[in-house]
Amino acid sequence: MSGSESFFDNQNYIFANKDLLRISHLVEGDRIIGRKDELNSLAQALKDAVQGHTPNHVLIYGKTGTGKSLCSKYITKDLRSSAAENDVSIGVAYIDCLQHATETQAVRSIARELNDEAETGISIPSSGLSTGEYYRRLWNILDRRFDVGIIILDEVDKIGDDNILMQLSRAVESGKLEDSTLGIIGISNKIRYKEELNERVKSSLSERDFVFPPYDAKQLRAILESRKDAFQDGVLEDAVIPRVAALAAKEHGDARKAIDILRYAGEIADENGAETVVEEHVNQAHTREEQNRLAELISKQPPHSKLLLQALAFQTQQVPDDEPAIPTSNIYSTYEVLCEQEGSDPLRIRRVRELLSELSFLSIIEQTRKGRGHGKGAHTIHELVDDPELVLKACKSI
């Protein structure tokens, strides 16, 4: 290679705007497919904020890739625009609670998102303040800058202490806020998250609950079609989008997964110097996405959930391919051994059943009730969605 050549000289013939295929990209409303009812419901819950009044608090549940974060970001953007026409200022803070998993980290991040130090004269240092002081500064920021604050807590269940929900939901009632008001949008993959909150928090939230269902194949295809201008004209073979949509629909209706597969397929074509994206690129992309998705999903699980996944994977490796479902009792026996190796105490069987149900809700495993025979009752059996080798690899890579 000569000194004048660059590693970046070659033109990209595949993508026109790859950002359209990134989950972090906030698309326009006409690209949000299959969520009109959910957007209308969110708008109804938040509409009082348009006039500067206190909106309803909202809790949104649903599996990964069902549009929860996308719709929350879009509706609050629309809300800010509509409120501005009434001279009502709305501040929106989006917090990824997986990244800010303690109360202090979360409230500090909220304050930073809403602050403009040049306007407020308030600083939000990275350390050195108590949690209470971060709250005090947050209240001052809201009172000085906004009529209404909307705080989106994505994966809110990752915050170990629900005190932040208590503090935020009671800020107006307790007199912490004087000139502004506040609404909360909590987002969780855990359908039973609300049951984990203490009664005082439930009472102070008085929230609206919404469940986002998985997308079907038709909706997934429409979502992908709406983003195909991410590619150069003519580079997508006709069969590519239907193939991606079918794969994602079969595997739990995850739009995030579908978009990732389509982007990976384009990247694989580009890496190979191909001029078109074909079905074989989709198949390779599916494998890549599967590994990445599983590692990401498992990384977010509590330690004992990871041990249960390993136990189920080990059990699955020991049974015939045509009998992959494992009873809870078998998983628990292997789980106890793994706990002993890790030097931790095993959870009670009741809590283990709850964790397995959560893994099923997240589509990491599948659960089925199976009869033991006439008059002998039934028991729950569990099956991995992915190959046990992939699961073990994902658990070890974390």
C-alpha positions in Angstrom: 0.0 0.0 0.0 1.5 3.4 -1.0 1.7 6.3 1.4 -1.0 8.2 -0.5 -3.6 5.5 -0.1 -6.1 5.5 2.7 -8.0 2.7 4.4 -11.1 4.9 3.9 -10.8 5.6 0.1 -13.3 2.9 -1.0 -16.8 4.2 -1.4 -19.8 2.7 0.3 -22.1 1.4 -2.4 -24.6 -0.2 0.1 -25.8 2.4 2.5 -27.2 5.8 1.9 -28.1 6.7 5.5 -27.2 4.0 7.9 -28.5 6.0 10.9 -32.1 5.0 9.9 -31.1 1.5 10.9 -29.8 2.4 14.4 -32.1 2.0 17.4 -30.9 5.3 18.9 -32.2 7.2 15.9 -35.5 8.9 16.5 -37.6 8.5 13.4 -40.4 10.7 12.2 -44.0 9.8 13.1 -44.8 8.3 9.7 -42.0 5.7 10.3 -43.6 4.5 13.5 -45.6 1.5 12.3 -48.3 -0.4 14.2 -48.3 1.8 17.3 -51.0 4.4 16.6 -53.3 3.1 19.4 -50.3 3.2 21.9 -49.3 6.7 20.8 -52.9 7.9 21.2 -53.0 6.4 24.7 -49.8 8.0 25.7 -51.0 11.3 24.4 -54.2 11.1 26.4 -52.2 10.3 29.6 -49.8 13.3 29.1 -52.2 15.8 27.4 -52.7 18.0 30.6 -49.0 19.0 30.3 -49.8 20.9 27.0 -51.6 23.5 29.2 -48.9 23.4 31.9 -50.8 21.1 34.2 -49.6 17.9 35.9 -49.8 14.9 33.5 -50.6 11.4 34.5 -47.7 9.1 35.4 -47.3 6.2 33.0 -45.8 2.7 33.3 -45.2 0.9 30.0 -44.5 -2.8 29.8 -43.5 -5.0 26.9 -40.8 -7.3 25.5 -37.7 -5.9 24.0 -38.2 -4.4 20.5 -41.9 -3.5 20.9 -41.5 0.2 20.5 -41.7 1.3 24.1 -38.7 3.7 24.1 -39.3 4.9 20.6 -42.9 5.8 21.3 -42.0 7.5 24.6 -39.4 9.6 22.9 -41.6 10.5 20.0 -44.7 11.5 22.0 -42.7 13.7 24.4 -41.1 15.4 21.4 -44.5 16.1 20.0 -45.7 17.2 23.5 -43.0 19.8 23.8 -43.8 21.2 20.3 -47.6 21.4 21.1 -47.0 23.0 24.5 -44.6 25.6 23.1 -47.6 26.9 21.0 -49.3 27.7 24.4 -46.1 29.3 25.8 -45.7 26.3 28.1 -42.1 25.1 28.5 -41.6 21.3 28.9 -38.3 19.7 29.8 -37.7 16.1 28.9 -35.0 13.8 30.5 -34.5 10.3 29.1 -32.5 8.1 31.5 -31.2 4.6 30.7 -31.5 3.0 34.1 -29.2 0.1 33.1 -26.4 2.7 32.8 -27.6 4.7 35.8 -28.7 1.9 38.1 -28.5 3.6 41.5 -30.8 6.3 42.9 -27.9 8.8 43.1 -26.7 8.1 39.5 -30.2 8.4 38.1 -31.2 11.7 39.8 -27.8 13.2 38.9 -28.3 12.2 35.3 -31.9 13.7 35.3 -30.6 17.0 36.7 -27.8 17.1 34.1 -30.3 16.4 31.2 -32.6 19.2 32.3 -29.9 21.8 33.4 -28.4 24.7 31.5 -25.8 26.0 33.9 -25.4 29.3 32.0 -29.2 29.9 32.6 -29.6 28.5 36.1 -26.2 29.1 37.7 -26.5 25.6 39.1 -23.7 23.0 38.7 -24.2 19.3 38.7 -20.8 17.8 39.6 -20.0 14.1 39.0 -19.4 13.5 42.6 -19.1 15.1 46.0 -22.8 15.7 46.6 -25.3 13.7 48.7 -28.3 12.2 47.0 -30.5 14.7 48.8 -28.5 17.6 47.4 -28.8 16.3 43.9 -32.6 16.2 44.4 -32.5 19.8 45.8 -30.7 21.0 42.7 -33.0 19.1 40.4 -36.1 20.9 42.0 -34.4 24.3 41.6 -33.6 23.5 37.9 -37.2 22.5 37.2 -38.6 25.6 38.9 -36.3 28.0 37.1 -36.5 26.5 33.6 -39.7 24.6 33.0 -43.5 24.6 33.5 -43.5 20.8 33.3 -40.8 18.2 33.5 -41.2 14.8 31.9 -38.8 12.1 33.1 -38.5 8.9 31.1 -37.0 6.1 33.1 -36.1 3.3 30.6 -35.6 -0.1 32.2 -36.7 1.4 35.5 -36.6 -2.0 37.1 -32.8 -1.9 37.0 -32.8 0.8 39.7 -32.4 -1.2 42.9 -34.3 1.2 45.1 -37.8 2.5 44.2 -37.3 5.6 46.4 -36.6 7.6 43.3 -40.2 6.9 42.1 -41.4 8.1 45.5 -39.4 11.3 45.4 -40.3 12.2 41.8 -44.0 11.3 42.1 -44.5 13.3 45.3 -42.4 16.3 44.4 -45.4 18.6 43.8 -47.5 17.2 46.7 -44.6 17.6 49.2 -43.9 21.1 48.1 -40.5 20.4 46.6 -41.6 22.0 43.4 -43.3 25.4 43.5 -43.3 26.8 40.0 -43.3 23.7 37.9 -44.8 20.2 37.9 -43.7 16.7 36.9 -44.7 13.6 35.1 -43.0 10.2 35.0 -42.8 7.6 32.2 -41.5 4.3 33.5 -40.5 1.6 31.0 -39.9 -2.0 31.9 -39.5 -5.4 30.2 -40.8 -7.1 33.4 -44.6 -7.5 33.3 -44.6 -8.0 37.1 -42.6 -4.9 37.9 -45.5 -3.1 39.4 -46.0 -5.9 41.9 -42.4 -5.3 43.2 -43.2 -1.7 44.2 -44.1 -0.9 47.8 -47.6 0.3 48.5 -46.6 3.9 49.2 -45.0 4.1 45.8 -48.0 2.6 44.0 -50.2 5.0 45.8 -48.2 8.1 44.9 -47.7 7.1 41.3 -51.5 6.5 40.5 -50.2 5.7 37.1 -51.7 4.6 33.8 -50.5 1.1 32.6 -49.9 0.2 29.0 -48.7 -3.1 27.5 -47.0 -3.0 24.1 -47.6 -6.3 22.2 -45.0 -7.9 19.9 -45.2 -6.9 16.2 -46.5 -9.4 13.7 -44.8 -10.2 10.4 -46.9 -7.7 8.4 -46.0 -4.9 10.8 -42.3 -5.9 10.8 -42.3 -5.8 7.0 -43.9 -2.4 7.0 -41.3 -1.1 9.5 -38.4 -2.4 7.4 -40.0 -1.0 4.2 -40.2 2.4 5.9 -36.5 2.4 6.5 -35.2 0.9 3.3 -34.0 4.3 2.1 -31.1 3.7 4.5 -29.7 1.8 1.5 -28.7 3.0 -1.9 -31.4 2.5 -4.6 -31.5 -1.0 -6.0 -29.0 -2.7 -3.6 -31.7 -4.7 -1.7 -32.7 -7.9 -3.4 -36.5 -8.2 -3.3 -36.5 -11.3 -1.0 -34.4 -9.6 1.7 -37.0 -7.6 3.6 -39.6 -10.4 3.6 -37.0 -12.8 4.9 -35.9 -10.5 7.7 -39.5 -9.8 8.7 -40.3 -13.6 8.8 -37.2 -14.3 10.9 -38.1 -11.6 13.4 -41.8 -12.5 13.6 -41.0 -16.1 14.2 -38.7 -15.1 17.0 -41.1 -13.0 19.1 -41.9 -9.9 17.0 -38.9 -7.8 18.0 -38.6 -4.8 15.7 -35.2 -3.9 17.2 -34.0 -7.4 16.1 -35.4 -7.0 12.6 -33.7 -3.6 12.1 -30.4 -5.0 13.5 -30.5 -8.0 11.1 -31.2 -5.7 8.1 -28.3 -3.4 9.1 -25.9 -6.4 9.7 -26.9 -7.9 6.3 -25.9 -4.6 4.6 -22.6 -4.5 6.6 -21.8 -8.1 5.7 -22.5 -7.3 2.0 -20.3 -4.2 2.2 -17.5 -6.1 4.0 -17.5 -8.7 1.2 -17.5 -6.1 -1.5 -20.9 -7.1 -2.8 -23.0 -4.7 -4.9 -26.3 -6.1 -3.6 -27.7 -7.5 -0.3 -29.0 -11.0 -0.8 -30.7 -13.7 1.4 -27.4 -15.3 2.3 -26.2 -12.0 3.8 -29.5 -12.1 5.9 -28.7 -15.6 7.1 -25.2 -14.6 8.2 -26.6 -11.4 9.8 -29.2 -13.5 11.7 -26.5 -15.5 13.3 -24.5 -12.3 14.3 -27.6 -10.6 15.7 -28.6 -13.8 17.6 -25.3 -13.8 19.4 -25.3 -10.1 20.1 -28.9 -10.0 21.3 -28.5 -13.0 23.6 -25.4 -11.5 25.2 -27.1 -8.2 25.7 -30.3 -9.7 27.2 -28.4 -12.0 29.5 -26.0 -9.2 30.6 -29.1 -7.3 32.0 -30.3 -10.3 34.2 -29.7 -10.7 37.9 -26.8 -13.0 38.9 -29.2 -15.9 39.9 -31.1 -15.6 36.6 -27.8 -16.2 34.8 -27.1 -19.2 37.0 -30.5 -20.6 36.1 -29.9 -20.1 32.4 -26.6 -22.0 32.8 -28.3 -24.8 34.7 -31.0 -25.1 32.0 -28.3 -25.0 29.2 -26.3 -27.8 31.0 -29.5 -29.9 31.4 -30.4 -29.3 27.8 -27.1 -30.6 26.6 -27.7 -33.9 28.5 -31.1 -34.8 26.9 -32.0 -36.0 23.4 -32.6 -33.3 20.8 -36.3 -34.3 20.5 -36.8 -33.9 24.3 -35.3 -30.4 25.0 -37.8 -29.4 27.7 -36.6 -29.6 31.3 -38.7 -29.7 34.5 -38.1 -27.1 37.2 -36.8 -29.6 39.7 -34.0 -30.7 37.3 -33.0 -27.1 36.7 -33.0 -26.4 40.4 -30.7 -29.3 41.2 -28.1 -28.1 38.8 -28.6 -24.5 39.9 -27.8 -25.5 43.5 -24.5 -27.0 42.3 -23.6 -23.9 40.4 -24.5 -21.7 43.4 -22.1 -23.8 45.5 -19.3 -23.4 43.0 -20.0 -19.6 43.0 -20.0 -19.5 46.8 -23.5 -18.1 46.9 -26.7 -19.3 48.7 -29.4 -20.7 46.3 -32.7 -18.9 46.3 -35.9 -20.6 47.5 -37.8 -22.6 44.8 -40.6 -20.1 44.8 -38.3 -17.2 43.8 -36.6 -19.5 41.2 -40.0 -20.1 39.6 -40.6 -16.3 39.4 -37.2 -15.7 37.8 -37.8 -18.5 35.3 -41.2 -16.8 34.5 -39.4 -13.5 33.9 -36.9 -15.2 31.5 -39.9 -16.6 29.7 -41.5 -13.2 29.4 -38.3 -11.9 27.9 -38.4 -14.8 25.4 -35.0 -16.2 26.6 -36.8 -19.4 27.5 -40.2 -21.0 26.8 -42.4 -22.5 29.5 -45.1 -25.1 29.1 -47.5 -26.8 31.6 -47.3 -30.6 31.1 -49.5 -33.3 32.7 -47.8 -36.1 34.7 -50.6 -38.5 33.8 -54.2 -39.1 34.9 -54.8 -37.9 38.4 -51.2 -36.9 39.0 -51.4 -33.1 38.3 -49.1 -31.1 36.1 -45.7 -29.5 36.2 -43.9 -26.7 34.3 -41.2 -27.6 31.8 -38.7 -25.2 30.3 -36.9 -24.9 27.0 -34.2 -22.6 25.7 -35.1 -20.5 22.7 -31.4 -20.5 21.6 -28.8 -23.3 21.4 -27.4 -24.1 24.8 -23.9 -23.5 23.5 -24.9 -19.9 22.6 -26.4 -19.4 26.0 -23.3 -20.7 27.9 -21.1 -18.6 25.7 -23.2 -15.5 26.4 -23.1 -16.1 30.1 -19.3 -16.6 30.2 -18.7 -13.5 28.0 -20.3 -11.2 30.6 
